[in-house]
Amino acid sequence: MRILVCMHGESGHHMGTFRLAKALMARGHAVTYLGNPNVSSLVQEQGFAFIPFPPEPTPGGEGAQSQPDRTVKTRWWSQRWRNEMAFRRYTQMLVDGTLDQRMASGHPDLVLCDAFLWSVALRALSMQIPTIQMSTSLFTSFNSQIPPAITAMPPARGPWSARLISMAWVWMHLKHVVTKRWASVLLGSYRAPLRMHHLTATFHWVARHSGRQCKHNRDYVLDEIGPHLILPEIVLCPKAFQFPGKLPAHRHYYGDFIDLDRQEPDLPFDPRHKTIVFCSLGTSARSYNGARRFFTAAALASRHHPEWFFVVHISDADLIEHFTSTENLLILPWVAQLSLLRHTAVMVTHGGLNSIMECIHNQVPMVIVPCARDQPGNAARAAFHGIAVRAEIRHLDSAHLSQLIAKALQDQTMKECLKQMKASIQSGEGIDDAVEFIESMATGPAMPAM
């Protein structure tokens, strides 16, 4: 079977899929990726064929969609017009046959599509290609037991907390009318290839041009990010990490997806005989308002704790210039995270799901400092399960960070919870189950005619 994997254009969305893709290849299936040219080298380094779409790279790479061009001084309306024209050209490629041709060039028998990429799923279904969604986050729809993943709320513990959670969902959707729908029209917010998954109006436009009239709660739901098609779906996260509560029947949770054979270079230092504190905001640090505060707190904490060795990953090329390595502080623009975590005592992280799962696998206690997106919800789940402590980035300083690191180092209960979580993940449904599910769904379109 020929399988086409289409993931959102950030590297984090791809990293979680590699072990599954390799397992599919081991079963004799051919796997090809289609996506933003910015991630082509990442995918090809793992041994997969890659089809670029759009044909040219997105200017600026990851994070560029949410950041202004700092090197060009121009009038706001002029830049807004250019961005709008670029977005219209991109959306036109979604429906004028350009995307269809790229997909068809892989001769797919099945499409595995990121839940963010409803445009790809709609086009695949219009081409009568069986389609399964994949999600690299815990976003879901209205649920009185499970709060939105963009909040730090705990799960429901009774009727009153269930009402509060329901109110949180309602309030979130009301805010989205202003922060997404109106902001998109008036300010051009989210009108870019890497951010258009927020846009309900564009979703319906693509659906209509794909011959479908999608109805809310029948064909799609509105989750914390935007439209989310109701399709058979693989969630690349163990169910054990989710809050307790009723979950949609079409979503299948599979854990143990970390690619332990991921190709990574050697570490640039000898990790032996060091108490390593690994600090990172992932690959999108430039898009977080509190990034400089985070890295400053880590750098200052290293001065007060010479007994710890800080490895600080700063992916923002502008921000990294403000920090210098010292005897017990190593500043890196990129890090072989999986290799480093094997030697790490504590990780201070933004709470990306990949990082949390890799910490669980390596039994690394966490200090989670969420910044945006699903990170507050991930942090809330990690704290609920006792495998991390949390901090707010707006209040973070070196003293507070040092206290949290010390707590994570010394907390034996946290270490025991990490062992229990790892055992739960290993005993649950894993990659082999996901492969069998994919093979079972390859017999016909995974979405009824609308």
C-alpha positions as CSV (number, residue, x, y, z in Angstrom):
1,M,0.0,0.0,0.0
2,R,1.2,3.5,-0.9
3,I,0.6,5.9,2.0
4,L,0.9,9.7,1.8
5,V,1.6,11.5,5.1
6,C,0.7,15.2,5.2
7,M,1.6,17.1,8.3
8,H,1.4,20.7,9.4
9,G,4.5,22.7,8.4
10,E,6.2,22.8,11.8
11,S,8.9,20.2,12.6
12,G,7.2,19.2,15.9
13,H,4.2,17.9,14.0
14,H,6.5,15.6,11.9
15,M,8.8,14.3,14.7
16,G,5.9,12.4,16.3
17,T,5.1,10.6,13.1
18,F,8.4,9.1,12.2
19,R,8.2,5.9,14.3
20,L,4.7,5.2,12.9
21,A,5.9,5.8,9.4
22,K,8.9,3.5,9.9
23,A,6.6,0.8,11.3
24,L,4.4,1.1,8.2
25,M,7.4,0.7,6.0
26,A,8.5,-2.3,8.0
27,R,5.2,-3.9,7.1
28,G,5.9,-3.4,3.4
29,H,4.0,-0.2,2.8
30,A,5.6,2.7,0.9
31,V,5.5,6.0,2.8
32,T,5.9,9.4,1.2
33,Y,5.5,12.8,3.0
34,L,3.9,15.8,1.4
35,G,4.3,19.2,3.0
36,N,5.9,22.6,3.4
37,P,9.4,22.7,1.7
38,N,10.8,24.1,5.0
39,V,10.7,20.6,6.6
40,S,12.0,18.6,3.5
41,S,15.5,18.0,4.9
42,L,14.1,16.9,8.3
43,V,11.9,14.3,6.6
44,Q,14.5,13.2,4.0
45,E,17.1,12.7,6.8
46,Q,14.8,10.0,8.2
47,G,14.8,8.1,4.9
48,F,11.4,9.2,3.5
49,A,10.5,10.6,0.1
50,F,9.2,14.1,0.2
51,I,6.8,16.0,-2.1
52,P,6.9,19.8,-1.6
53,F,3.6,21.8,-1.3
54,P,3.5,24.7,-1.8
55,P,6.1,24.5,-4.6
56,E,8.2,27.2,-3.0
57,P,9.2,27.5,0.7
58,T,7.2,29.6,3.1
59,P,9.2,32.8,3.6
60,G,11.0,32.8,7.0
61,G,10.3,29.1,7.9
62,E,8.8,28.1,11.2
63,G,7.2,30.9,13.1
64,A,7.2,33.3,10.2
65,Q,3.5,33.3,9.9
66,S,3.0,34.9,13.3
67,Q,5.9,37.4,13.2
68,P,6.3,40.6,11.3
69,D,9.4,41.0,9.1
70,R,11.8,42.9,11.3
71,T,14.1,43.7,8.4
72,V,11.6,45.6,6.2
73,K,10.1,48.9,7.1
74,T,6.8,49.4,5.3
75,R,3.4,50.7,5.8
76,W,1.0,48.4,7.6
77,W,-1.6,48.5,4.9
78,S,0.9,47.8,2.2
79,Q,2.3,44.7,4.0
80,R,-1.3,43.6,4.8
81,W,-2.2,43.8,1.1
82,R,0.9,41.8,0.1
83,N,0.1,39.1,2.7
84,E,-3.5,38.9,1.6
85,M,-2.5,38.4,-2.0
86,A,0.0,35.7,-1.1
87,F,-2.7,34.0,1.0
88,R,-5.2,34.1,-1.8
89,R,-2.6,32.6,-4.2
90,Y,-2.0,29.8,-1.7
91,T,-5.7,29.0,-1.1
92,Q,-6.3,29.0,-4.9
93,M,-3.6,26.3,-5.2
94,L,-5.6,24.2,-2.8
95,V,-8.6,24.0,-5.1
96,D,-7.3,24.7,-8.7
97,G,-5.7,21.3,-9.1
98,T,-2.2,22.2,-7.9
99,L,-2.5,20.4,-4.6
100,D,-4.4,17.5,-6.3
101,Q,-1.5,17.0,-8.8
102,R,1.0,17.0,-6.0
103,M,-0.9,14.4,-4.0
104,A,-1.6,12.3,-7.1
105,S,2.2,12.2,-7.9
106,G,2.6,10.0,-4.9
107,H,0.0,7.6,-6.2
108,P,-1.5,7.2,-2.7
109,D,-3.8,4.4,-1.7
110,L,-4.3,6.1,1.7
111,V,-3.7,9.6,3.1
112,L,-2.7,10.1,6.7
113,C,-3.4,13.8,7.3
114,D,-2.7,16.2,10.1
115,A,-6.0,17.3,11.7
116,F,-4.8,20.9,11.2
117,L,-4.7,20.3,7.4
118,W,-8.4,20.0,6.7
119,S,-7.7,21.4,3.3
120,V,-5.6,18.4,2.4
121,A,-8.2,16.0,3.9
122,L,-11.1,17.6,1.9
123,R,-9.1,17.4,-1.3
124,A,-8.1,13.8,-0.7
125,L,-11.7,12.8,0.0
126,S,-12.8,14.6,-3.2
127,M,-10.3,12.4,-5.0
128,Q,-11.9,9.3,-3.4
129,I,-8.7,8.5,-1.4
130,P,-9.3,6.9,2.0
131,T,-8.2,9.4,4.6
132,I,-7.3,9.1,8.3
133,Q,-6.6,12.1,10.4
134,M,-3.6,12.3,12.7
135,S,-3.4,14.6,15.7
136,T,-0.2,15.6,17.5
137,S,-2.1,17.4,20.3
138,L,-5.0,16.7,22.7
139,F,-7.4,19.2,21.2
140,T,-11.0,18.1,21.4
141,S,-14.5,19.6,21.2
142,F,-17.0,20.7,23.8
143,N,-16.8,18.4,26.8
144,S,-18.1,19.1,30.3
145,Q,-15.6,16.7,31.8
146,I,-12.4,17.8,30.0
147,P,-11.5,21.5,29.8
148,P,-10.1,23.1,26.6
149,A,-6.5,22.2,26.1
150,I,-5.5,25.9,25.8
151,T,-6.4,26.4,29.4
152,A,-4.7,25.2,32.6
153,M,-8.0,24.0,34.2
154,P,-8.1,20.6,35.9
155,P,-10.7,18.0,34.9
156,A,-14.2,17.9,36.3
157,R,-14.5,16.5,39.9
158,G,-18.2,17.1,40.4
159,P,-21.3,18.9,39.0
160,W,-20.0,22.4,39.9
161,S,-16.6,21.9,38.2
162,A,-18.4,20.4,35.2
163,R,-20.4,23.6,34.9
164,L,-17.3,25.7,35.1
165,I,-15.7,23.6,32.4
166,S,-18.7,24.0,30.2
167,M,-18.6,27.8,30.8
168,A,-14.9,27.7,29.8
169,W,-15.8,26.1,26.5
170,V,-18.5,28.7,25.8
171,W,-16.3,31.6,26.7
172,M,-13.5,30.3,24.5
173,H,-15.8,30.1,21.5
174,L,-17.1,33.6,22.2
175,K,-13.5,35.0,22.4
176,H,-12.7,33.3,19.1
177,V,-15.4,35.4,17.4
178,V,-13.2,38.4,18.1
179,T,-9.7,37.0,18.2
180,K,-10.0,34.8,15.1
181,R,-13.1,35.6,13.0
182,W,-13.0,39.4,13.3
183,A,-9.3,39.7,13.5
184,S,-8.9,37.6,10.4
185,V,-11.2,40.0,8.4
186,L,-10.0,43.3,9.9
187,L,-6.3,42.6,10.6
188,G,-5.5,39.7,8.4
189,S,-4.7,37.5,11.4
190,Y,-4.2,33.8,10.7
191,R,-4.4,34.4,6.9
192,A,-1.2,32.5,6.2
193,P,-0.5,28.9,5.2
194,L,0.8,27.8,8.6
195,R,-2.0,29.4,10.5
196,M,-5.1,29.0,8.3
197,H,-6.3,26.0,10.3
198,H,-7.9,28.6,12.6
199,L,-10.2,30.0,9.9
200,T,-13.7,28.6,9.7
201,A,-14.7,30.7,6.7
202,T,-11.8,29.4,4.7
203,F,-12.6,25.9,5.8
204,H,-16.1,26.2,4.3
205,W,-14.7,27.9,1.1
206,V,-12.3,24.9,0.5
207,A,-15.1,22.5,1.3
208,R,-17.5,24.0,-1.2
209,H,-14.8,24.0,-3.9
210,S,-14.2,20.3,-3.0
211,G,-17.9,19.5,-3.6
212,R,-18.9,19.3,0.0
213,Q,-21.3,21.1,2.3
214,C,-19.9,20.5,5.8
215,K,-22.3,20.8,8.6
216,H,-21.3,21.6,12.2
217,N,-21.4,18.6,14.6
218,R,-22.1,16.3,11.7
219,D,-19.0,16.6,9.5
220,Y,-16.8,18.8,11.7
221,V,-16.6,20.3,15.2
222,L,-15.0,23.5,16.4
223,D,-12.1,22.7,18.8
224,E,-9.6,24.9,20.6
225,I,-7.9,25.8,17.3
226,G,-10.7,25.9,14.7
227,P,-12.6,23.5,12.4
228,H,-11.8,19.8,13.0
229,L,-13.2,17.2,10.6
230,I,-15.0,14.2,12.1
231,L,-12.9,11.4,10.5
232,P,-11.3,8.3,11.9
233,E,-8.4,9.8,13.8
234,I,-5.1,8.6,15.3
235,V,-4.0,10.7,18.3
236,L,-0.3,10.4,18.7
237,C,-0.5,10.5,22.5
238,P,-1.2,7.8,25.1
239,K,-4.7,7.8,26.5
240,A,-3.2,7.5,29.9
241,F,-1.9,11.1,29.7
242,Q,-5.3,12.6,28.9
243,F,-7.7,13.7,31.6
244,P,-10.3,11.2,32.7
245,G,-13.6,11.6,30.9
246,K,-15.6,10.5,27.9
247,L,-13.8,11.0,24.6
248,P,-15.1,11.0,21.0
249,A,-15.4,7.5,19.6
250,H,-13.7,8.3,16.3
251,R,-10.5,9.3,18.0
252,H,-8.0,6.5,18.7
253,Y,-5.2,7.1,21.2
254,Y,-1.9,5.4,20.6
255,G,1.1,5.9,22.8
256,D,4.8,4.9,22.6
257,F,5.3,6.8,19.4
258,I,8.8,8.1,20.2
259,D,11.2,7.3,17.4
260,L,14.1,5.8,19.4
261,D,16.1,5.2,16.2
262,R,15.8,8.9,15.2
263,Q,19.1,10.0,13.5
264,E,20.8,12.6,15.7
265,P,24.4,13.9,15.8
266,D,26.6,13.4,18.8
267,L,26.3,15.8,21.7
268,P,28.8,18.6,21.6
269,F,30.0,17.9,25.2
270,D,30.7,15.0,27.5
271,P,27.5,14.5,29.6
272,R,29.0,12.2,32.1
273,H,29.4,13.2,35.8
274,K,27.0,16.2,35.3
275,T,23.7,17.1,36.8
276,I,22.2,18.3,33.6
277,V,19.3,20.8,33.6
278,F,18.0,21.0,30.0
279,C,16.0,24.2,29.2
280,S,14.2,24.6,25.9
281,L,11.2,26.3,24.3
282,G,11.3,24.1,21.3
283,T,11.7,25.2,17.7
284,S,9.2,28.1,17.9
285,A,10.8,30.2,20.6
286,R,10.6,33.4,18.6
287,S,6.8,33.3,18.7
288,Y,6.6,33.3,22.5
289,N,6.4,36.7,24.2
290,G,8.1,35.5,27.3
291,A,11.0,33.8,25.7
292,R,13.7,36.2,26.7
293,R,12.4,36.1,30.4
294,F,12.6,32.3,30.3
295,F,16.2,32.1,29.0
296,T,17.3,35.0,31.2
297,A,16.0,33.1,34.3
298,A,17.9,30.0,33.2
299,A,21.1,31.9,32.6
300,L,20.9,33.6,36.0
301,A,20.0,30.4,37.8
302,S,23.2,28.8,36.4
303,R,25.3,31.5,38.2
304,H,23.8,30.6,41.5
305,H,24.0,26.8,41.1
306,P,27.5,25.8,39.9
307,E,26.6,22.2,40.9
308,W,24.2,22.0,38.0
309,F,25.1,22.1,34.3
310,F,22.6,24.0,32.2
311,V,22.1,23.2,28.6
312,V,19.9,25.9,27.1
313,H,18.5,25.5,23.6
314,I,17.6,28.8,22.0
315,S,16.1,28.4,18.5
316,D,15.6,32.1,17.9
317,A,18.7,33.5,16.0
318,D,18.1,37.0,17.2
319,L,17.6,36.0,20.9
320,I,20.6,33.7,21.1
321,E,22.9,36.6,20.5
322,H,22.1,38.0,24.0
323,F,23.4,34.9,25.8
324,T,26.9,33.5,26.3
325,S,28.1,30.1,27.4
326,T,30.0,29.8,30.7
327,E,31.6,26.9,32.6
328,N,28.2,25.5,33.6
329,L,26.0,27.0,31.0
330,L,26.0,25.8,27.4
331,I,24.0,27.8,24.9
332,L,23.0,25.9,21.7
333,P,20.9,26.9,18.6
334,W,19.9,23.3,18.1
335,V,20.2,20.2,20.3
336,A,19.9,16.5,19.8
337,Q,17.1,16.3,22.3
338,L,16.5,12.6,22.5
339,S,20.2,11.9,23.0
340,L,20.5,14.7,25.6
341,L,17.5,13.5,27.6
342,R,19.2,10.2,28.3
343,H,21.6,12.1,30.5
344,T,19.3,14.8,31.8
345,A,18.3,15.2,35.5
346,V,15.5,17.8,34.9
347,M,14.0,19.4,31.8
348,V,12.6,22.9,31.9
349,T,10.2,22.9,29.0
350,H,7.4,24.9,27.4
351,G,5.3,21.7,27.5
352,G,5.2,20.5,23.9
353,L,3.7,17.1,23.7
354,N,6.7,15.5,22.0
355,S,9.0,16.8,24.8
356,I,6.7,15.6,27.5
357,M,6.5,12.1,26.0
358,E,10.3,11.9,25.6
359,C,10.8,12.9,29.2
360,I,8.3,10.2,30.3
361,H,10.2,7.6,28.3
362,N,13.5,8.7,29.8
363,Q,12.1,9.2,33.3
364,V,13.1,12.9,33.4
365,P,11.2,15.1,35.9
366,M,9.9,18.3,34.4
367,V,9.4,21.9,35.1
368,I,6.8,23.1,32.6
369,V,6.5,26.8,31.7
370,P,3.7,26.9,29.1
371,C,3.7,29.7,26.6
372,A,0.9,29.3,24.1
373,R,-1.3,26.9,22.1
374,D,-2.0,23.6,23.9
375,Q,0.9,24.0,26.3
376,P,-1.2,25.1,29.3
377,G,-3.4,22.1,28.9
378,N,-0.4,19.8,28.5
379,A,1.2,21.3,31.7
380,A,-2.1,20.8,33.5
381,R,-2.2,17.1,32.5
382,A,1.4,16.6,33.5
383,A,0.8,18.2,36.9
384,F,-2.5,16.2,37.4
385,H,-0.5,13.0,36.8
386,G,2.2,14.1,39.2
387,I,5.1,14.0,36.7
388,A,5.8,17.8,36.6
389,V,5.6,21.1,38.4
390,R,4.4,24.2,36.6
391,A,5.3,27.9,36.5
392,E,3.8,30.9,34.7
393,I,6.3,32.5,32.3
394,R,5.2,36.0,33.2
395,H,6.2,35.5,36.8
396,L,9.4,33.4,36.2
397,D,12.7,34.6,37.6
398,S,15.9,32.8,38.5
399,A,15.1,32.3,42.1
400,H,11.7,30.7,41.4
401,L,13.1,28.6,38.6
402,S,15.9,27.3,40.9
403,Q,13.3,26.3,43.5
404,L,11.3,24.4,41.0
405,I,14.3,22.6,39.6
406,A,15.4,21.6,43.1
407,K,11.9,20.3,43.8
408,A,11.9,18.3,40.6
409,L,15.3,16.9,41.4
410,Q,14.4,15.8,45.0
411,D,10.7,14.8,44.6
412,Q,10.6,11.0,44.8
413,T,6.9,11.0,44.3
414,M,7.4,12.6,40.9
415,K,9.9,9.9,40.0
416,E,7.4,7.2,41.0
417,C,4.7,8.8,39.0
418,L,6.9,8.9,35.9
419,K,7.5,5.2,36.3
420,Q,3.8,4.5,36.6
421,M,3.0,6.7,33.6
422,K,5.7,5.0,31.5
423,A,4.3,1.6,32.5
424,S,0.7,2.7,31.6
425,I,1.9,3.8,28.2
426,Q,3.8,0.6,27.5
427,S,0.8,-1.5,28.5
428,G,-1.7,0.5,26.4
429,E,-2.2,0.5,22.6
430,G,0.9,1.4,20.7
431,I,2.5,1.7,17.3
432,D,1.6,-1.9,16.2
433,D,-2.0,-1.2,17.1
434,A,-1.9,2.0,15.1
435,V,-0.5,0.2,12.1
436,E,-3.3,-2.4,12.2
437,F,-5.9,0.3,12.5
438,I,-4.5,2.1,9.4
439,E,-4.5,-1.2,7.4
440,S,-8.1,-1.9,8.5
441,M,-9.2,1.6,7.3
442,A,-7.6,1.3,3.8
443,T,-10.6,-0.3,2.1
444,G,-12.6,2.8,1.2
445,P,-13.1,6.6,1.8
446,A,-13.1,7.3,5.5
447,M,-15.8,9.9,5.3
448,P,-19.3,9.6,4.0
449,A,-20.6,11.7,1.1
450,M,-22.0,15.0,2.3
